[in-house]
């Protein structure tokens, strides 16, 4: 099964168009998939005192939503994250998803996420290239995401970035070409 982790608050966003194109491709290929829509599901990204106690192994994880997400991840062979780059970083809700869901003895330690064979991050931003983001402001994907995944034993990770989104007028062909590339690479 493939799992899409989606994080954008605007249903009219270009990220949502990308999500729809990914769904189309998965349906065309008859893949089983699930969608975790962090915004619609009102995921709380805050690493709380209770989460800290779980991390310190003084408490057992009790958050039903986190447990549900962990079950989905254990059933997944591939993850596809879709989100915008905000202020040269991943949205807090995506970072919080990793902090709260990728716990010790689930994602690393006594247990690993070795069932996950591939992770793709699809991002959008006003900045044109991922190199521009990484070179000028530090690489949010390598530091915040690839590093966590590698620590959990997931090494087959890819970043597809589409820049120039939301700034200046673009013709329909600009966006159509991006969606064709998404369809081809997923």
N, C-alpha and C positions, 0 to 999 in steps of 0.2 A: 504494500500500500504506500501511496505517496501522501504527504501531508503538507498543506499550504498554511503558512503562518502569515497572516495579513494584518497590516497595521496602517490604516489611513482613515481619518475621521470623515472624509468627504466622499459620499457615494458618487459624486460627479467628477472625481479626480482622474487624472491619467493613470494613477496607480490602480484604480478600479478597472480601467480599460485593460490594463495589463493582466489583472486578476481574471477578467472574463476571457482573455485570449489563452491564458494558461489552462483554465477550465475547459475551453473548447478543445485544446490539444489533448488533454487527458481523456476527455470524452471520445474524441476521434480515435484514440489508440486503445479505448476500452480499459483504461487503468482504473483501479479502485483508488479512491482518494477521499480525504477529509479536509475540511477547511476549519482552521482555528482563526476566527476573526476577533482579534484582541480588543478592538474598540467596541464592536457590537456585544461581545460577551462580557464587557465591563471588567476586564482583567485588571487586578490591582498590582501594579509593578513594584510597589514599595516593599523593600526587604525589611520586615517588621522585627520587633523583639521576639515574637514567636518563631519567625524564620531563623533568627539568630540561635535560639535555643535548639531548634532542629539541627542546624549546622554544627553546633557544639555537642550534639548527640545527647542532650539533656531532655529532649522531648521527641515525640513521634509526630511526623507530619500528619496534620489533620485537615488541611484545606482541601475541600472536595474538588474545587476547580483545578488546583495544581495536580491532585491525584488523577483526575480525569485526563489532563494533558499528558501526564507521564504515561498513562496507559496507552494513549494514542501514539506517543513517540515510540514505545516499545513494540508497537505493531507496524511501525513505518520502516520502509527501506530507503526512502528518500524524503528530504525536507526541501521546501521551496519557500523562502521568505520574500515578501514583497512589501516595501516601505519606502518613504521618501527620506532623503538625508536632510536633517534639520540642523542648522548652525554647525555644519561640517561634522555631524555626529549621527549615530543611529537614534531614533526616537527613544525616549526613556522607557516606553512600554515594551520595546523589543529587548533592551538591556535588562529590564526587570523580569521579562519572561525567562531569560537565561539564568539570572540570579536565583529566581524562585523555583523554577522547574528542573533545572539541571543540577540536582542536589547530589551530595556525596552518597554513595551506595545505591544511587540510581544511575547517574551518568558517569561516575568515576568511583574508584575505590573498590568496594566489594563487587560492584556490578558496573558494566560498561554499556555504552550505546553502540555496540559493534554490529547491531542489526541495521544501522543506518549506513548505507554505502555511498551516498552522495548528498551534498547540500549545495543549493544554489541560492544566492542572494541577488534579488533584482531590485535595484534602487533607481530613484529619480531625484534630480536636483536641478537647480538653476545653473550651477557650475557645469561646464561642458563635459569634462572628462574626469574619470576617477583619479588619474594622475594629478590633475589640478587640485583635487580635494586632498589627496595623500601628500603631495609634495609641499603644498602651501599651508596645510592645516593639520597634518598628521593623518594617518590612514585609519579611519574608524572601523573599517571592516577587518583588517588584519589584527588590530589591537583588541577591539571589543568582541569580535565574533569568531574569526578564524582561530585565535588563540584559545578561546574557551573550547571550541570544537576539537581542536588538536589535543588539548588536555584530556578530553573525553574519548580519545581514540578515533575521532572522525577526521580523516585527512584528505578526502576527496571533495574539496570545497571550491566553489566558483563564485565570481562576482560579475554580474552583468549590470553595468551602469548606463543610464540614459540621461544625458544632460541637456541643458537648454530648455528645460520644462518650466513653463509658467512665466518666462521672461521674454517679452517681445512677441510679436505676431509670427506665428509659424503657419505654413500652409498645411492643409489636410494630409498631403503626401509625406510630410515630415513625421507625423504621428503614425500614419499607416505603415511606413517603413520600419519604425520601431516595433510595432506590433507583429509585423512579418518576421522580424529577427527573433523576437521572443518565441513565437510559434516554432521557428526552426530550431532554436537552441534548447528548448525544454524537452 
